[in-house]
Amino acid sequence: MIQITSTIYGNINGVQFQGAHSGTSDPNSGTSSSTIQYTAFPLDFTPLGCRSWTCKHHLSVCMETEGAINLLNFAGGNYDTYETVLYPGGGQITTTSQVRLVNPNLETCQQTFDGNIQITKEISSLEPFTEILIPNGPGKIAKQGSRKIVFSDNSSIVLIWSGVILFVDQSLVFPFAQAIDYNYSNASFDRQNLLLAKELIAVTRRL
Protein backbone atom coordinates (compact mmCIF):
# COMPACT_ATOMS: atom_id res chain seq x y z
CA MET A 1 0.00 0.00 0.00
CA ILE A 2 1.31 3.44 -0.96
CA GLN A 3 0.27 6.72 0.64
CA ILE A 4 -0.23 9.53 -1.86
CA THR A 5 -0.41 13.27 -1.18
CA SER A 6 -0.80 16.16 -3.63
CA THR A 7 -0.93 19.92 -3.66
CA ILE A 8 -3.28 21.26 -6.33
CA TYR A 9 -3.44 24.76 -7.78
CA GLY A 10 -5.59 26.16 -10.53
CA ASN A 11 -7.69 28.79 -12.23
CA ILE A 12 -10.84 27.61 -14.01
CA ASN A 13 -13.37 30.07 -15.40
CA GLY A 14 -11.55 32.88 -13.60
CA VAL A 15 -11.76 31.30 -10.14
CA GLN A 16 -8.49 30.54 -8.37
CA PHE A 17 -8.38 27.55 -6.06
CA GLN A 18 -6.09 25.28 -4.09
CA GLY A 19 -6.59 21.70 -3.05
CA ALA A 20 -5.03 19.21 -0.66
CA HIS A 21 -5.20 15.61 -1.83
CA SER A 22 -4.71 12.54 0.33
CA GLY A 23 -5.16 8.92 -0.63
CA THR A 24 -3.90 5.36 -0.66
CA SER A 25 -3.26 2.97 -3.53
CA ASP A 26 -2.44 -0.70 -3.82
CA PRO A 27 -0.40 -1.52 -6.96
CA ASN A 28 -1.10 -5.23 -6.49
CA SER A 29 -4.82 -4.70 -7.13
CA GLY A 30 -4.84 -1.27 -8.79
CA THR A 31 -7.37 0.00 -6.24
CA SER A 32 -7.17 3.50 -4.85
CA SER A 33 -9.17 5.74 -2.55
CA SER A 34 -8.69 9.48 -2.28
CA THR A 35 -10.13 12.81 -1.18
CA ILE A 36 -9.38 16.38 -2.20
CA GLN A 37 -10.25 19.31 0.06
CA TYR A 38 -10.52 22.54 -1.95
CA THR A 39 -10.32 26.10 -0.66
CA ALA A 40 -12.61 27.38 -3.44
CA PHE A 41 -14.13 26.16 -6.68
CA PRO A 42 -16.04 27.75 -9.60
CA LEU A 43 -19.83 27.47 -9.35
CA ASP A 44 -20.09 26.79 -13.09
CA PHE A 45 -17.84 23.73 -13.07
CA THR A 46 -17.37 20.51 -11.10
CA PRO A 47 -14.18 18.49 -10.57
CA LEU A 48 -16.19 15.43 -11.69
CA GLY A 49 -16.20 17.02 -15.15
CA CYS A 50 -12.43 17.08 -15.54
CA ARG A 51 -10.10 14.45 -16.96
CA SER A 52 -9.05 13.58 -13.41
CA TRP A 53 -7.54 15.24 -10.38
CA THR A 54 -5.44 12.32 -9.22
CA CYS A 55 -4.91 9.97 -12.18
CA LYS A 56 -1.35 11.26 -12.62
CA HIS A 57 -0.54 8.86 -9.78
CA HIS A 58 -2.24 5.87 -11.36
CA LEU A 59 0.50 5.70 -13.97
CA SER A 60 2.61 4.49 -11.03
CA VAL A 61 0.19 2.39 -9.03
CA CYS A 62 -1.96 0.66 -11.66
CA MET A 63 -2.07 -3.12 -11.49
CA GLU A 64 0.22 -4.81 -14.02
CA THR A 65 -1.31 -7.45 -16.33
CA GLU A 66 -0.40 -9.16 -19.61
CA GLY A 67 3.28 -8.20 -19.31
CA ALA A 68 2.58 -4.47 -18.89
CA ILE A 69 4.51 -2.39 -16.36
CA ASN A 70 3.55 0.60 -14.24
CA LEU A 71 5.75 3.66 -13.77
CA LEU A 72 6.53 2.79 -10.16
CA ASN A 73 8.45 -0.26 -11.30
CA PHE A 74 9.76 1.22 -14.56
CA ALA A 75 10.69 4.79 -13.61
CA GLY A 76 10.79 4.62 -9.82
CA GLY A 77 7.61 6.70 -9.63
CA ASN A 78 9.49 9.85 -10.71
CA TYR A 79 8.14 11.72 -13.73
CA ASP A 80 6.36 14.86 -14.96
CA THR A 81 3.20 14.99 -17.06
CA TYR A 82 1.67 17.61 -19.34
CA GLU A 83 -1.70 17.29 -21.05
CA THR A 84 -4.53 19.24 -22.62
CA VAL A 85 -8.16 18.17 -22.14
CA LEU A 86 -10.56 19.22 -24.92
CA TYR A 87 -14.33 19.54 -24.51
CA PRO A 88 -17.09 19.70 -27.14
CA GLY A 89 -17.65 23.30 -28.19
CA GLY A 90 -14.08 24.46 -27.67
CA GLY A 91 -13.48 24.48 -23.92
CA GLN A 92 -10.22 23.14 -22.60
CA ILE A 93 -8.19 22.56 -19.44
CA THR A 94 -4.41 22.20 -19.36
CA THR A 95 -2.77 20.23 -16.57
CA THR A 96 0.78 19.75 -15.36
CA SER A 97 2.12 17.53 -12.60
CA GLN A 98 5.37 16.57 -10.93
CA VAL A 99 5.20 13.09 -9.41
CA ARG A 100 7.94 11.94 -7.03
CA LEU A 101 8.44 8.83 -4.91
CA VAL A 102 9.68 10.12 -1.54
CA ASN A 103 10.13 6.65 -0.06
CA PRO A 104 8.75 3.18 -0.87
CA ASN A 105 5.50 4.00 0.93
CA LEU A 106 4.92 7.66 -0.05
CA GLU A 107 4.41 9.38 -3.39
CA THR A 108 3.85 13.13 -3.74
CA CYS A 109 2.61 15.32 -6.55
CA GLN A 110 2.31 19.01 -7.40
CA GLN A 111 -0.44 19.67 -9.93
CA THR A 112 -1.97 22.60 -11.79
CA PHE A 113 -5.30 22.78 -13.63
CA ASP A 114 -6.11 25.85 -15.73
CA GLY A 115 -8.72 26.60 -18.37
CA ASN A 116 -12.24 27.58 -19.30
CA ILE A 117 -15.20 25.22 -19.59
CA GLN A 118 -18.66 25.47 -18.06
CA ILE A 119 -20.45 22.38 -16.79
CA THR A 120 -23.54 23.16 -14.72
CA LYS A 121 -25.64 20.01 -15.23
CA GLU A 122 -25.68 17.35 -12.54
CA ILE A 123 -23.44 14.41 -13.42
CA SER A 124 -25.08 11.01 -12.92
CA SER A 125 -22.25 8.67 -13.91
CA LEU A 126 -18.60 8.53 -14.91
CA GLU A 127 -18.09 5.80 -17.47
CA PRO A 128 -15.04 3.49 -17.52
CA PHE A 129 -12.28 4.87 -19.73
CA THR A 130 -8.88 4.01 -21.20
CA GLU A 131 -5.64 5.94 -21.56
CA ILE A 132 -3.06 4.88 -24.16
CA LEU A 133 0.70 5.20 -23.54
CA ILE A 134 3.01 5.20 -26.57
CA PRO A 135 6.85 5.20 -26.42
CA ASN A 136 8.28 8.41 -27.84
CA GLY A 137 12.05 8.12 -27.58
CA PRO A 138 14.43 8.35 -24.59
CA GLY A 139 12.82 9.68 -21.43
CA LYS A 140 9.40 10.28 -22.97
CA ILE A 141 5.96 8.71 -23.49
CA ALA A 142 3.07 10.18 -25.48
CA LYS A 143 -0.38 9.62 -24.01
CA GLN A 144 -3.97 10.06 -25.14
CA GLY A 145 -7.45 9.07 -24.10
CA SER A 146 -11.13 9.88 -23.95
CA ARG A 147 -13.82 9.77 -21.30
CA LYS A 148 -17.63 9.87 -21.38
CA ILE A 149 -19.63 11.83 -18.80
CA VAL A 150 -23.37 11.19 -18.46
CA PHE A 151 -25.67 13.85 -17.02
CA SER A 152 -28.84 13.42 -15.00
CA ASP A 153 -31.00 14.33 -18.03
CA ASN A 154 -29.40 11.37 -19.92
CA SER A 155 -27.37 13.64 -22.18
CA SER A 156 -23.63 13.10 -22.33
CA ILE A 157 -20.35 14.53 -23.54
CA VAL A 158 -17.02 12.95 -24.48
CA LEU A 159 -13.85 14.77 -23.54
CA ILE A 160 -10.49 13.86 -25.06
CA TRP A 161 -6.93 14.53 -24.00
CA SER A 162 -3.35 14.18 -25.19
CA GLY A 163 -0.01 14.91 -23.64
CA VAL A 164 3.40 13.62 -22.64
CA ILE A 165 5.12 11.91 -19.72
CA LEU A 166 8.73 12.91 -19.08
CA PHE A 167 10.89 10.68 -16.89
CA VAL A 168 13.24 12.30 -14.41
CA ASP A 169 15.78 9.73 -15.62
CA GLN A 170 15.87 10.81 -19.26
CA SER A 171 17.90 7.75 -20.30
CA LEU A 172 14.91 5.46 -19.79
CA VAL A 173 13.21 4.15 -22.94
CA PHE A 174 9.72 2.76 -22.46
CA PRO A 175 9.68 -0.63 -24.23
CA PHE A 176 6.17 -0.92 -25.69
CA ALA A 177 2.74 0.66 -26.07
CA GLN A 178 0.18 -0.12 -23.41
CA ALA A 179 -3.21 0.90 -22.08
CA ILE A 180 -4.50 1.78 -18.64
CA ASP A 181 -8.14 0.89 -18.02
CA TYR A 182 -9.93 2.90 -15.34
CA ASN A 183 -13.13 1.86 -13.57
CA TYR A 184 -14.86 4.03 -10.97
CA SER A 185 -16.48 2.38 -7.96
CA ASN A 186 -17.43 5.72 -6.39
CA ALA A 187 -17.06 9.43 -7.12
CA SER A 188 -18.77 12.41 -5.51
CA PHE A 189 -18.30 16.14 -5.00
CA ASP A 190 -19.75 17.81 -1.88
CA ARG A 191 -19.98 21.39 -3.15
CA GLN A 192 -21.04 22.83 0.20
CA ASN A 193 -17.89 21.52 1.86
CA LEU A 194 -15.75 21.59 -1.33
CA LEU A 195 -14.76 17.95 -0.84
CA LEU A 196 -14.13 15.50 -3.70
CA ALA A 197 -14.06 11.76 -2.88
CA LYS A 198 -13.48 8.88 -5.25
CA GLU A 199 -12.50 5.24 -5.46
CA LEU A 200 -11.40 3.44 -8.60
CA ILE A 201 -9.41 0.60 -10.08
CA ALA A 202 -6.63 1.13 -12.65
CA VAL A 203 -5.24 -1.81 -14.62
CA THR A 204 -2.50 -1.65 -17.25
CA ARG A 205 -2.09 -4.03 -20.20
CA ARG A 206 0.15 -4.30 -23.26
CA LEU A 207 -1.19 -3.38 -26.69
Buried (B, 14 or more C-beta within 10 A) or exposed (E): EBBBBBBBBBBBBEEEBEBEBBBBBBBEBBBBBBBBBBEEBBEBBBBBBBBBBBBBBBBBBBBBEEEBBBBBEBBBBBBBBBBBBBBEEEBBBBBBBBBBBEEEEEBBBBBBBBBBBBBEBEBEEBBEBBBBBBBBEEBBBBBBBBBEBBBEEEEBBEBBBBBBBBBBEEEBEBEEBBBBBBBBEEBEBEEEEBBBBBBBBBBBBBE
